[in-house]
């Protein structure tokens, strides 16, 4: 994309959503918004009683890495299924949500999601 097309796309997104955030400036001095969003996610092992919480910019790639055993901390618990994901507008906000989901209250929330989904499947 050329500069003008990118600027138009960002302006259109910004007018429709407050999800974009200021990131930096082009050399011309015009501001643009970053299209990079962070995703906080929780995955559950299909074999073991294990839930992993993390954050990433590329959720699909991250899930593939966990399921193929490329992540040392989750390798022995694979395969996984996605049980929760949440999009955040900045890495800082994503990290705060990740910390919450890793807390006792957050784990209770995730377990309640799993229980509710299993009741719906009955």
N, CA, C and O atoms as a GROMACS GRO file, in nm:
protein
  488
    1UNK      N    1   0.084  -0.118   0.000
    1UNK     CA    2   0.000   0.000   0.000
    1UNK      C    3   0.088   0.124   0.000
    1UNK      O    4   0.195   0.127   0.060
    2UNK      N    5   0.041   0.224  -0.067
    2UNK     CA    6   0.116   0.349  -0.062
    2UNK      C    7   0.071   0.430   0.058
    2UNK      O    8  -0.032   0.401   0.119
    3UNK      N    9   0.149   0.531   0.092
    3UNK     CA   10   0.126   0.610   0.212
    3UNK      C   11  -0.016   0.665   0.221
    3UNK      O   12  -0.078   0.654   0.326
    4UNK      N   13  -0.069   0.724   0.112
    4UNK     CA   14  -0.202   0.785   0.114
    4UNK      C   15  -0.310   0.682   0.145
    4UNK      O   16  -0.404   0.711   0.219
    5UNK      N   17  -0.298   0.562   0.088
    5UNK     CA   18  -0.396   0.456   0.113
    5UNK      C   19  -0.393   0.412   0.259
    5UNK      O   20  -0.497   0.388   0.319
    6UNK      N   21  -0.274   0.400   0.315
    6UNK     CA   22  -0.261   0.361   0.455
    6UNK      C   23  -0.323   0.467   0.544
    6UNK      O   24  -0.398   0.435   0.637
    7UNK      N   25  -0.294   0.594   0.517
    7UNK     CA   26  -0.349   0.703   0.597
    7UNK      C   27  -0.502   0.704   0.592
    7UNK      O   28  -0.567   0.724   0.694
    8UNK      N   29  -0.560   0.682   0.472
    8UNK     CA   30  -0.706   0.678   0.458
    8UNK      C   31  -0.764   0.561   0.536
    8UNK      O   32  -0.867   0.576   0.603
    9UNK      N   33  -0.701   0.445   0.528
    9UNK     CA   34  -0.748   0.328   0.600
    9UNK      C   35  -0.746   0.352   0.750
    9UNK      O   36  -0.842   0.318   0.820
   10UNK      N   37  -0.639   0.408   0.799
   10UNK     CA   38  -0.627   0.435   0.943
   10UNK      C   39  -0.731   0.537   0.987
   10UNK      O   40  -0.792   0.520   1.093
   11UNK      N   41  -0.751   0.643   0.908
   11UNK     CA   42  -0.852   0.742   0.943
   11UNK      C   43  -0.991   0.680   0.947
   11UNK      O   44  -1.070   0.711   1.036
   12UNK      N   45  -1.021   0.592   0.851
   12UNK     CA   46  -1.151   0.526   0.849
   12UNK      C   47  -1.169   0.437   0.971
   12UNK      O   48  -1.275   0.438   1.034
   13UNK      N   49  -1.066   0.362   1.005
   13UNK     CA   50  -1.074   0.276   1.124
   13UNK      C   51  -1.087   0.359   1.251
   13UNK      O   52  -1.164   0.324   1.340
   14UNK      N   53  -1.012   0.467   1.258
   14UNK     CA   54  -1.013   0.550   1.378
   14UNK      C   55  -1.149   0.615   1.399
   14UNK      O   56  -1.193   0.630   1.513
   15UNK      N   57  -1.216   0.654   1.291
   15UNK     CA   58  -1.346   0.718   1.305
   15UNK      C   59  -1.453   0.619   1.347
   15UNK      O   60  -1.553   0.658   1.407
   16UNK      N   61  -1.434   0.490   1.317
   16UNK     CA   62  -1.532   0.388   1.351
   16UNK      C   63  -1.505   0.321   1.485
   16UNK      O   64  -1.596   0.267   1.547
   17UNK      N   65  -1.382   0.324   1.528
   17UNK     CA   66  -1.346   0.248   1.648
   17UNK      C   67  -1.241   0.322   1.727
   17UNK      O   68  -1.154   0.389   1.671
   18UNK      N   69  -1.250   0.310   1.858
   18UNK     CA   70  -1.148   0.370   1.944
   18UNK      C   71  -1.041   0.269   1.978
   18UNK      O   72  -0.958   0.293   2.066
   19UNK      N   73  -1.041   0.154   1.908
   19UNK     CA   74  -0.946   0.048   1.939
   19UNK      C   75  -0.804   0.080   1.893
   19UNK      O   76  -0.708   0.031   1.954
   20UNK      N   77  -0.787   0.161   1.790
   20UNK     CA   78  -0.652   0.195   1.743
   20UNK      C   79  -0.589   0.293   1.841
   20UNK      O   80  -0.659   0.366   1.911
   21UNK      N   81  -0.458   0.295   1.846
   21UNK     CA   82  -0.390   0.386   1.938
   21UNK      C   83  -0.268   0.449   1.871
   21UNK      O   84  -0.210   0.390   1.780
   22UNK      N   85  -0.229   0.570   1.916
   22UNK     CA   86  -0.114   0.636   1.855
   22UNK      C   87   0.012   0.553   1.874
   22UNK      O   88   0.036   0.499   1.982
   23UNK      N   89   0.092   0.542   1.769
   23UNK     CA   90   0.212   0.460   1.779
   23UNK      C   91   0.336   0.542   1.748
   23UNK      O   92   0.429   0.546   1.830
   24UNK      N   93   0.340   0.607   1.634
   24UNK     CA   94   0.456   0.687   1.599
   24UNK      C   95   0.419   0.781   1.485
   24UNK      O   96   0.301   0.797   1.454
   25UNK      N   97   0.518   0.841   1.423
   25UNK     CA   98   0.493   0.937   1.316
   25UNK      C   99   0.568   0.896   1.190
   25UNK      O  100   0.676   0.836   1.197
   26UNK      N  101   0.509   0.929   1.075
   26UNK     CA  102   0.581   0.913   0.951
   26UNK      C  103   0.682   1.026   0.939
   26UNK      O  104   0.673   1.125   1.012
   27UNK      N  105   0.775   1.013   0.849
   27UNK     CA  106   0.876   1.118   0.831
   27UNK      C  107   0.814   1.251   0.794
   27UNK      O  108   0.870   1.356   0.826
   28UNK      N  109   0.700   1.250   0.727
   28UNK     CA  110   0.635   1.375   0.687
   28UNK      C  111   0.577   1.450   0.806
   28UNK      O  112   0.538   1.566   0.795
   29UNK      N  113   0.570   1.381   0.921
   29UNK     CA  114   0.515   1.444   1.041
   29UNK      C  115   0.369   1.410   1.064
   29UNK      O  116   0.315   1.444   1.169
   30UNK      N  117   0.304   1.342   0.969
   30UNK     CA  118   0.165   1.303   0.988
   30UNK      C  119   0.157   1.187   1.085
   30UNK      O  120   0.237   1.093   1.078
   31UNK      N  121   0.064   1.194   1.174
   31UNK     CA  122   0.047   1.084   1.270
   31UNK      C  123  -0.034   0.972   1.206
   31UNK      O  124  -0.120   0.996   1.122
   32UNK      N  125  -0.005   0.852   1.246
   32UNK     CA  126  -0.088   0.739   1.204
   32UNK      C  127  -0.109   0.649   1.323
   32UNK      O  128  -0.036   0.655   1.422
   33UNK      N  129  -0.207   0.566   1.312
   33UNK     CA  130  -0.241   0.475   1.420
   33UNK      C  131  -0.189   0.336   1.388
   33UNK      O  132  -0.182   0.296   1.272
   34UNK      N  133  -0.153   0.264   1.491
   34UNK     CA  134  -0.107   0.126   1.474
   34UNK      C  135  -0.227   0.035   1.454
   34UNK      O  136  -0.330   0.051   1.519
   35UNK      N  137  -0.213  -0.060   1.365
   35UNK     CA  138  -0.318  -0.158   1.344
   35UNK      C  139  -0.288  -0.286   1.421
   35UNK      O  140  -0.362  -0.384   1.410
   36UNK      N  141  -0.182  -0.285   1.500
   36UNK     CA  142  -0.144  -0.402   1.578
   36UNK      C  143  -0.223  -0.405   1.707
   36UNK      O  144  -0.222  -0.309   1.785
   37UNK      N  145  -0.292  -0.514   1.729
   37UNK     CA  146  -0.368  -0.533   1.851
   37UNK      C  147  -0.310  -0.655   1.922
   37UNK      O  148  -0.252  -0.743   1.859
   38UNK      N  149  -0.327  -0.658   2.051
   38UNK     CA  150  -0.279  -0.771   2.129
   38UNK      C  151  -0.398  -0.855   2.173
   38UNK      O  152  -0.504  -0.803   2.206
   39UNK      N  153  -0.378  -0.985   2.174
   39UNK     CA  154  -0.483  -1.077   2.216
   39UNK      C  155  -0.437  -1.150   2.340
   39UNK      O  156  -0.329  -1.209   2.343
   40UNK      N  157  -0.520  -1.147   2.443
   40UNK     CA  158  -0.499  -1.227   2.563
   40UNK      C  159  -0.582  -1.353   2.540
   40UNK      O  160  -0.697  -1.345   2.497
   41UNK      N  161  -0.524  -1.468   2.569
   41UNK     CA  162  -0.595  -1.592   2.540
   41UNK      C  163  -0.574  -1.695   2.650
   41UNK      O  164  -0.479  -1.688   2.727
   42UNK      N  165  -0.666  -1.790   2.654
   42UNK     CA  166  -0.654  -1.904   2.744
   42UNK      C  167  -0.681  -2.030   2.662
   42UNK      O  168  -0.778  -2.037   2.586
   43UNK      N  169  -0.594  -2.128   2.678
   43UNK     CA  170  -0.612  -2.256   2.610
   43UNK      C  171  -0.617  -2.367   2.714
   43UNK      O  172  -0.553  -2.358   2.819
   44UNK      N  173  -0.694  -2.470   2.684
   44UNK     CA  174  -0.710  -2.583   2.776
   44UNK      C  175  -0.658  -2.709   2.709
   44UNK      O  176  -0.687  -2.736   2.592
   45UNK      N  177  -0.581  -2.784   2.784
   45UNK     CA  178  -0.531  -2.911   2.734
   45UNK      C  179  -0.648  -3.007   2.713
   45UNK      O  180  -0.739  -3.015   2.796
   46UNK      N  181  -0.646  -3.080   2.603
   46UNK     CA  182  -0.751  -3.178   2.574
   46UNK      C  183  -0.728  -3.309   2.650
   46UNK      O  184  -0.819  -3.391   2.663
   47UNK      N  185  -0.606  -3.329   2.700
   47UNK     CA  186  -0.571  -3.454   2.767
   47UNK      C  187  -0.557  -3.436   2.918
   47UNK      O  188  -0.602  -3.521   2.994
   48UNK      N  189  -0.494  -3.327   2.960
   48UNK     CA  190  -0.467  -3.304   3.102
   48UNK      C  191  -0.556  -3.193   3.157
   48UNK      O  192  -0.622  -3.121   3.082
   49UNK      N  193  -0.558  -3.181   3.287
   49UNK     CA  194  -0.633  -3.074   3.353
   49UNK      C  195  -0.538  -2.955   3.366
   49UNK      O  196  -0.480  -2.931   3.472
   50UNK      N  197  -0.522  -2.880   3.257
   50UNK     CA  198  -0.425  -2.772   3.252
   50UNK      C  199  -0.478  -2.659   3.165
   50UNK      O  200  -0.526  -2.682   3.053
   51UNK      N  201  -0.468  -2.537   3.217
   51UNK     CA  202  -0.508  -2.417   3.143
   51UNK      C  203  -0.387  -2.326   3.134
   51UNK      O  204  -0.320  -2.300   3.234
   52UNK      N  205  -0.359  -2.278   3.013
   52UNK     CA  206  -0.247  -2.186   2.991
   52UNK      C  207  -0.304  -2.051   2.949
   52UNK      O  208  -0.394  -2.045   2.865
   53UNK      N  209  -0.253  -1.944   3.008
   53UNK     CA  210  -0.294  -1.808   2.974
   53UNK      C  211  -0.173  -1.734   2.918
   53UNK      O  212  -0.063  -1.741   2.974
   54UNK      N  213  -0.192  -1.663   2.808
   54UNK     CA  214  -0.082  -1.588   2.747
   54UNK      C  215  -0.134  -1.470   2.668
   54UNK      O  216  -0.254  -1.445   2.662
   55UNK      N  217  -0.042  -1.398   2.605
   55UNK     CA  218  -0.079  -1.287   2.518
   55UNK      C  219   0.008  -1.288   2.394
   55UNK      O  220   0.122  -1.335   2.398
   56UNK      N  221  -0.046  -1.238   2.285
   56UNK     CA  222   0.025  -1.241   2.158
   56UNK      C  223  -0.033  -1.138   2.062
   56UNK      O  224  -0.143  -1.086   2.083
   57UNK      N  225   0.042  -1.108   1.957
   57UNK     CA  226  -0.009  -1.024   1.849
   57UNK      C  227  -0.070  -1.109   1.738
   57UNK      O  228  -0.151  -1.061   1.660
   58UNK      N  229  -0.030  -1.237   1.732
   58UNK     CA  230  -0.076  -1.327   1.625
   58UNK      C  231  -0.130  -1.456   1.688
   58UNK      O  232  -0.056  -1.552   1.708
   59UNK      N  233  -0.258  -1.455   1.719
   59UNK     CA  234  -0.320  -1.565   1.792
   59UNK      C  235  -0.312  -1.698   1.718
   59UNK      O  236  -0.276  -1.800   1.778
   60UNK      N  237  -0.344  -1.699   1.590
   60UNK     CA  238  -0.346  -1.825   1.516
   60UNK      C  239  -0.209  -1.892   1.516
   60UNK      O  240  -0.197  -2.012   1.538
   61UNK      N  241  -0.105  -1.812   1.491
   61UNK     CA  242   0.031  -1.867   1.490
   61UNK      C  243   0.069  -1.919   1.627
   61UNK      O  244   0.134  -2.023   1.639
   62UNK      N  245   0.030  -1.848   1.730
   62UNK     CA  246   0.064  -1.889   1.867
   62UNK      C  247  -0.004  -2.021   1.903
   62UNK      O  248   0.057  -2.106   1.966
   63UNK      N  249  -0.129  -2.038   1.862
   63UNK     CA  250  -0.200  -2.163   1.890
   63UNK      C  251  -0.133  -2.281   1.819
   63UNK      O  252  -0.122  -2.389   1.876
   64UNK      N  253  -0.089  -2.259   1.696
   64UNK     CA  254  -0.020  -2.365   1.622
   64UNK      C  255   0.109  -2.404   1.695
   64UNK      O  256   0.140  -2.522   1.707
   65UNK      N  257   0.182  -2.304   1.743
   65UNK     CA  258   0.308  -2.331   1.814
   65UNK      C  259   0.283  -2.414   1.942
   65UNK      O  260   0.358  -2.506   1.972
   66UNK      N  261   0.177  -2.380   2.015
   66UNK     CA  262   0.145  -2.458   2.136
   66UNK      C  263   0.105  -2.600   2.100
   66UNK      O  264   0.148  -2.695   2.165
   67UNK      N  265   0.023  -2.616   1.998
   67UNK     CA  266  -0.025  -2.749   1.961
   67UNK      C  267   0.083  -2.837   1.899
   67UNK      O  268   0.074  -2.960   1.907
   68UNK      N  269   0.183  -2.777   1.837
   68UNK     CA  270   0.292  -2.856   1.779
   68UNK      C  271   0.404  -2.885   1.878
   68UNK      O  272   0.500  -2.955   1.846
   69UNK      N  273   0.392  -2.832   1.999
   69UNK     CA  274   0.492  -2.860   2.101
   69UNK      C  275   0.616  -2.774   2.093
   69UNK      O  276   0.720  -2.812   2.145
   70UNK      N  277   0.606  -2.657   2.030
   70UNK     CA  278   0.721  -2.568   2.016
   70UNK      C  279   0.743  -2.480   2.139
   70UNK      O  280   0.847  -2.417   2.152
   71UNK      N  281   0.645  -2.476   2.229
   71UNK     CA  282   0.655  -2.394   2.350
   71UNK      C  283   0.691  -2.484   2.466
   71UNK      O  284   0.615  -2.575   2.502
   72UNK      N  285   0.804  -2.459   2.525
   72UNK     CA  286   0.859  -2.548   2.628
   72UNK      C  287   0.762  -2.568   2.746
   72UNK      O  288   0.747  -2.680   2.796
   73UNK      N  289   0.698  -2.460   2.791
   73UNK     CA  290   0.612  -2.470   2.910
   73UNK      C  291   0.483  -2.548   2.886
   73UNK      O  292   0.422  -2.596   2.981
   74UNK      N  293   0.442  -2.563   2.761
   74UNK     CA  294   0.316  -2.633   2.733
   74UNK      C  295   0.334  -2.762   2.652
   74UNK      O  296   0.237  -2.832   2.624
   75UNK      N  297   0.456  -2.792   2.616
   75UNK     CA  298   0.483  -2.904   2.527
   75UNK      C  299   0.420  -3.035   2.575
   75UNK      O  300   0.359  -3.107   2.496
   76UNK      N  301   0.435  -3.065   2.702
   76UNK     CA  302   0.386  -3.195   2.752
   76UNK      C  303   0.236  -3.202   2.772
   76UNK      O  304   0.182  -3.309   2.800
   77UNK      N  305   0.166  -3.087   2.756
   77UNK     CA  306   0.021  -3.084   2.776
   77UNK      C  307  -0.058  -3.079   2.645
   77UNK      O  308  -0.181  -3.083   2.648
   78UNK      N  309   0.009  -3.070   2.532
   78UNK     CA  310  -0.058  -3.060   2.402
   78UNK      C  311  -0.138  -3.187   2.375
   78UNK      O  312  -0.103  -3.293   2.425
   79UNK      N  313  -0.243  -3.178   2.298
   79UNK     CA  314  -0.299  -3.067   2.221
   79UNK      C  315  -0.392  -2.979   2.307
   79UNK      O  316  -0.432  -3.017   2.417
   80UNK      N  317  -0.422  -2.861   2.253
   80UNK     CA  318  -0.502  -2.761   2.323
   80UNK      C  319  -0.621  -2.717   2.239
   80UNK      O  320  -0.624  -2.734   2.117
   81UNK      N  321  -0.720  -2.660   2.309
   81UNK     CA  322  -0.828  -2.590   2.241
   81UNK      C  323  -0.842  -2.452   2.305
   81UNK      O  324  -0.820  -2.436   2.425
   82UNK      N  325  -0.877  -2.355   2.224
   82UNK     CA  326  -0.895  -2.218   2.271
   82UNK      C  327  -1.025  -2.211   2.351
   82UNK      O  328  -1.131  -2.250   2.301
   83UNK      N  329  -1.017  -2.160   2.473
   83UNK     CA  330  -1.139  -2.147   2.554
   83UNK      C  331  -1.178  -2.001   2.576
   83UNK      O  332  -1.292  -1.972   2.609
   84UNK      N  333  -1.082  -1.908   2.557
   84UNK     CA  334  -1.112  -1.766   2.580
   84UNK      C  335  -1.010  -1.681   2.506
   84UNK      O  336  -0.892  -1.714   2.501
   85UNK      N  337  -1.057  -1.571   2.448
   85UNK     CA  338  -0.967  -1.473   2.390
   85UNK      C  339  -1.029  -1.335   2.403
   85UNK      O  340  -1.152  -1.319   2.403
   86UNK      N  341  -0.943  -1.236   2.415
   86UNK     CA  342  -0.987  -1.098   2.436
   86UNK      C  343  -0.887  -1.007   2.366
   86UNK      O  344  -0.766  -1.022   2.384
   87UNK      N  345  -0.936  -0.914   2.287
   87UNK     CA  346  -0.848  -0.822   2.214
   87UNK      C  347  -0.828  -0.696   2.298
   87UNK      O  348  -0.923  -0.638   2.349
   88UNK      N  349  -0.702  -0.655   2.310
   88UNK     CA  350  -0.667  -0.534   2.385
   88UNK      C  351  -0.596  -0.438   2.291
   88UNK      O  352  -0.530  -0.479   2.196
   89UNK      N  353  -0.609  -0.310   2.318
   89UNK     CA  354  -0.554  -0.209   2.227
   89UNK      C  355  -0.407  -0.180   2.251
   89UNK      O  356  -0.344  -0.114   2.169
   90UNK      N  357  -0.351  -0.227   2.361
   90UNK     CA  358  -0.208  -0.204   2.385
   90UNK      C  359  -0.149  -0.323   2.459
   90UNK      O  360  -0.220  -0.402   2.521
   91UNK      N  361  -0.018  -0.333   2.450
   91UNK     CA  362   0.052  -0.439   2.520
   91UNK      C  363   0.037  -0.426   2.671
   91UNK      O  364   0.030  -0.526   2.742
   92UNK      N  365   0.033  -0.304   2.719
   92UNK     CA  366   0.019  -0.280   2.863
   92UNK      C  367  -0.116  -0.331   2.914
   92UNK      O  368  -0.123  -0.400   3.017
   93UNK      N  369  -0.223  -0.297   2.843
   93UNK     CA  370  -0.356  -0.345   2.883
   93UNK      C  371  -0.365  -0.497   2.872
   93UNK      O  372  -0.426  -0.563   2.957
   94UNK      N  373  -0.305  -0.552   2.768
   94UNK     CA  374  -0.306  -0.698   2.750
   94UNK      C  375  -0.234  -0.765   2.866
   94UNK      O  376  -0.280  -0.867   2.917
   95UNK      N  377  -0.122  -0.709   2.908
   95UNK     CA  378  -0.046  -0.767   3.019
   95UNK      C  379  -0.126  -0.762   3.149
   95UNK      O  380  -0.120  -0.856   3.229
   96UNK      N  381  -0.200  -0.654   3.171
   96UNK     CA  382  -0.284  -0.644   3.290
   96UNK      C  383  -0.393  -0.751   3.289
   96UNK      O  384  -0.418  -0.814   3.391
   97UNK      N  385  -0.457  -0.771   3.174
   97UNK     CA  386  -0.561  -0.874   3.164
   97UNK      C  387  -0.502  -1.014   3.180
   97UNK      O  388  -0.562  -1.101   3.242
   98UNK      N  389  -0.384  -1.035   3.123
   98UNK     CA  390  -0.317  -1.164   3.136
   98UNK      C  391  -0.288  -1.192   3.283
   98UNK      O  392  -0.312  -1.303   3.331
   99UNK      N  393  -0.238  -1.093   3.355
   99UNK     CA  394  -0.209  -1.111   3.498
   99UNK      C  395  -0.336  -1.145   3.575
   99UNK      O  396  -0.334  -1.229   3.664
  100UNK      N  397  -0.448  -1.079   3.540
  100UNK     CA  398  -0.573  -1.111   3.607
  100UNK      C  399  -0.615  -1.255   3.580
  100UNK      O  400  -0.651  -1.328   3.672
  101UNK      N  401  -0.609  -1.296   3.453
  101UNK     CA  402  -0.653  -1.432   3.420
  101UNK      C  403  -0.564  -1.539   3.482
  101UNK      O  404  -0.607  -1.653   3.500
  102UNK      N  405  -0.440  -1.504   3.516
  102UNK     CA  406  -0.351  -1.598   3.583
  102UNK      C  407  -0.372  -1.600   3.734
  102UNK      O  408  -0.322  -1.689   3.802
  103UNK      N  409  -0.447  -1.503   3.786
  103UNK     CA  410  -0.474  -1.497   3.929
  103UNK      C  411  -0.581  -1.600   3.966
  103UNK      O  412  -0.641  -1.662   3.879
  104UNK      N  413  -0.603  -1.617   4.095
  104UNK     CA  414  -0.705  -1.710   4.142
  104UNK      C  415  -0.843  -1.672   4.090
  104UNK      O  416  -0.919  -1.759   4.046
  105UNK      N  417  -0.876  -1.544   4.095
  105UNK     CA  418  -1.007  -1.498   4.045
  105UNK      C  419  -1.020  -1.524   3.895
  105UNK      O  420  -1.125  -1.565   3.847
  106UNK      N  421  -0.914  -1.499   3.823
  106UNK     CA  422  -0.914  -1.522   3.680
  106UNK      C  423  -0.930  -1.669   3.645
  106UNK      O  424  -1.004  -1.705   3.554
  107UNK      N  425  -0.860  -1.755   3.718
  107UNK     CA  426  -0.872  -1.900   3.695
  107UNK      C  427  -1.015  -1.946   3.725
  107UNK      O  428  -1.069  -2.031   3.654
  108UNK      N  429  -1.076  -1.891   3.831
  108UNK     CA  430  -1.215  -1.926   3.861
  108UNK      C  431  -1.307  -1.886   3.744
  108UNK      O  432  -1.396  -1.961   3.706
  109UNK      N  433  -1.282  -1.768   3.689
  109UNK     CA  434  -1.360  -1.720   3.575
  109UNK      C  435  -1.346  -1.816   3.457
  109UNK      O  436  -1.446  -1.853   3.394
  110UNK      N  437  -1.223  -1.856   3.426
  110UNK     CA  438  -1.201  -1.947   3.313
  110UNK      C  439  -1.265  -2.083   3.337
  110UNK      O  440  -1.323  -2.142   3.245
  111UNK      N  441  -1.255  -2.133   3.459
  111UNK     CA  442  -1.317  -2.262   3.491
  111UNK      C  443  -1.469  -2.254   3.480
  111UNK      O  444  -1.533  -2.350   3.437
  112UNK      N  445  -1.527  -2.140   3.518
  112UNK     CA  446  -1.672  -2.125   3.504
  112UNK      C  447  -1.712  -2.123   3.356
  112UNK      O  448  -1.819  -2.173   3.320
  113UNK      N  449  -1.628  -2.066   3.270
  113UNK     CA  450  -1.655  -2.069   3.126
  113UNK      C  451  -1.658  -2.213   3.075
  113UNK      O  452  -1.745  -2.250   2.997
  114UNK      N  453  -1.561  -2.292   3.120
  114UNK     CA  454  -1.553  -2.431   3.077
  114UNK      C  455  -1.677  -2.508   3.123
  114UNK      O  456  -1.735  -2.585   3.047
  115UNK      N  457  -1.716  -2.486   3.248
  115UNK     CA  458  -1.834  -2.555   3.303
  115UNK      C  459  -1.960  -2.515   3.227
  115UNK      O  460  -2.044  -2.600   3.197
  116UNK      N  461  -1.975  -2.387   3.197
  116UNK     CA  462  -2.094  -2.340   3.124
  116UNK      C  463  -2.098  -2.398   2.984
  116UNK      O  464  -2.205  -2.434   2.935
  117UNK      N  465  -1.982  -2.408   2.917
  117UNK     CA  466  -1.978  -2.465   2.783
  117UNK      C  467  -2.012  -2.614   2.787
  117UNK      O  468  -2.080  -2.665   2.697
  118UNK      N  469  -1.966  -2.684   2.890
  118UNK     CA  470  -1.995  -2.827   2.898
  118UNK      C  471  -2.143  -2.850   2.928
  118UNK      O  472  -2.199  -2.950   2.883
  119UNK      N  473  -2.207  -2.760   3.003
  119UNK     CA  474  -2.351  -2.773   3.029
  119UNK      C  475  -2.432  -2.746   2.903
  119UNK      O  476  -2.536  -2.808   2.881
  120UNK      N  477  -2.384  -2.654   2.819
  120UNK     CA  478  -2.455  -2.624   2.694
  120UNK      C  479  -2.448  -2.742   2.596
  120UNK      O  480  -2.539  -2.759   2.514
  121UNK      N  481  -2.344  -2.821   2.604
  121UNK     CA  482  -2.328  -2.935   2.512
  121UNK      C  483  -2.412  -3.054   2.552
  121UNK      O  484  -2.420  -3.150   2.475
  122UNK      N  485  -2.473  -3.053   2.669
  122UNK     CA  486  -2.554  -3.167   2.715
  122UNK      C  487  -2.686  -3.175   2.642
  122UNK      O  488  -2.766  -3.265   2.669
   0.00000   0.00000   0.00000
